[in-house]
Amino acid sequence: MKKLIILVVFLMPFIAYTQPVQFDKDSIPTVQGRVIFHVHFEFNLDEKEFHQKIYDYLIHKFSPYSGKFLTDKKDYISCEVSDYLGIANSPIQKFGMYMTYNLHFEWEDGLCNMSLLNISYMKKGAFEADVSKKRKRTLTRFSAKEIMINKNFHLMFIGNVSERITELSINRINEIINDLYASFEKGRFIEVGSTEEIE
C-alpha cells in the first residue's frame, strides 16, 4: 500500500503539468492540400464556461496586430486575425511579414475544437499601405502552402526566409494553444457582450 501511495505522489506533478499538443515546423499539418492547424481541448467546462473563457482570452490576452469577430454564438466563435512576424530586425536588415488567418472555436460540454486556417502572408509595406487606405486592393499574398510546405518565398539579402517565417508562425500558433490551455485551466470570467474588434 505504501508503494502505491508513493507512486501516485510521484506521478502527480507530471499529471498536473501535462502540456497540450505542440506543432513543429518540420511537420506541417495539411487537410486536402491545405495547411490547417486543429486542436482538441478536453476540460470539465460547460458551454457557457467555454464561451466566457474563449471570449475573455480573445479580448484580454490574445493581442494580435488586428482582429475582428466574424461570428459569436453560444457554441461557436469565428475571427479573422492578423499577426506581425519580425523576420529580420537589425540596423543592416529589416524585414517583416503579416500573417492573416481565420481562428474558429466550436464547443460543447467538456470539449472544444480550435481550428486555425486560411493562412496567408503579405509583406509588411504592402499590408500596412493597404490597411492605411482602408480598402482591399489586389496585392500579392502568399499561401501557407507556398511558404510552409513548398518554401517558395525568397529574398535576395535574407537567407532561408520561408523557414524563418514558418518557425515564427509555428511559435505563434503554439503560444495561442498554450495560452488557451491555461485559460481553460483557470482563466477569469467576464460578462460576455458584443464587440467588433479584438483589442
Residue pairs with C-beta under 8 A, 6 or more apart in sequence:
19 178
19 181
20 39
20 41
20 177
20 178
20 180
20 181
21 39
21 40
21 177
22 174
22 177
23 29
23 37
23 170
23 173
23 174
23 177
24 170
25 148
25 163
25 166
25 167
25 170
28 35
28 144
28 148
28 149
28 166
29 35
29 36
29 37
29 38
30 36
30 145
30 149
31 38
33 145
34 117
34 144
34 145
35 117
35 119
35 143
35 144
35 145
35 148
35 149
36 115
36 116
36 117
37 115
37 116
37 117
37 173
38 113
38 114
38 115
38 116
39 113
39 114
39 115
39 177
39 180
40 111
40 112
40 113
41 111
41 112
41 113
41 114
41 180
41 181
41 184
42 110
42 111
42 112
43 50
43 110
43 112
43 184
43 185
44 110
45 53
45 109
45 110
45 112
45 184
46 109
46 110
47 74
47 75
47 107
47 108
47 109
48 74
49 189
50 105
50 107
50 112
50 184
51 74
51 75
51 77
51 107
51 192
52 187
52 189
52 190
52 192
53 183
53 184
53 187
53 189
54 77
54 105
54 107
54 112
54 180
54 183
55 72
55 77
55 190
55 192
56 183
56 187
56 188
56 189
56 190
57 179
57 180
57 183
57 187
58 67
58 69
58 77
58 79
58 198
59 190
59 195
59 198
59 199
60 190
61 179
61 183
62 81
62 176
62 179
62 198
63 199
64 81
64 82
64 83
64 198
65 82
65 83
65 84
65 98
66 81
66 82
66 131
66 198
67 79
67 80
67 81
67 82
67 197
67 198
68 79
68 80
68 196
68 197
68 198
69 77
69 78
69 79
69 195
69 196
69 198
70 78
70 79
70 80
70 102
71 77
71 78
72 78
72 194
75 106
75 107
75 108
76 104
76 105
76 106
76 107
77 104
77 105
78 102
78 103
78 104
78 105
79 102
79 103
79 104
79 198
80 100
80 101
80 102
80 103
81 100
81 101
81 102
81 103
81 198
82 98
82 99
82 100
82 127
83 98
83 99
83 172
84 96
84 97
84 98
84 99
84 124
85 96
85 97
85 98
85 99
85 165
85 168
85 169
85 172
86 96
86 168
87 95
87 96
87 97
87 158
87 161
87 164
87 165
87 168
88 94
88 95
88 96
88 158
88 164
89 96
93 157
93 158
95 124
95 155
95 158
95 161
96 123
96 124
97 121
97 122
97 123
97 124
97 165
98 121
98 122
98 123
98 124
98 127
99 119
99 120
99 121
99 165
99 169
99 172
100 118
100 119
100 120
100 121
100 122
101 116
101 117
101 118
101 119
101 120
102 115
102 116
102 117
102 118
103 114
103 115
103 116
103 176
104 114
104 115
104 116
104 117
105 112
105 113
105 114
106 112
106 113
107 113
112 184
114 177
114 180
116 173
116 176
119 143
119 144
119 169
120 141
120 142
120 143
120 144
121 141
121 142
121 143
121 144
121 147
121 153
121 165
122 130
122 139
122 140
122 141
122 142
123 140
126 139
126 140
127 139
130 136
130 137
130 139
142 152
142 153
144 169
146 152
146 153
147 153
147 162
147 165
147 166
148 162
148 165
148 166
148 169
150 162
151 162
151 163
152 162
153 161
153 162
153 165
154 161
154 162
155 161
158 164
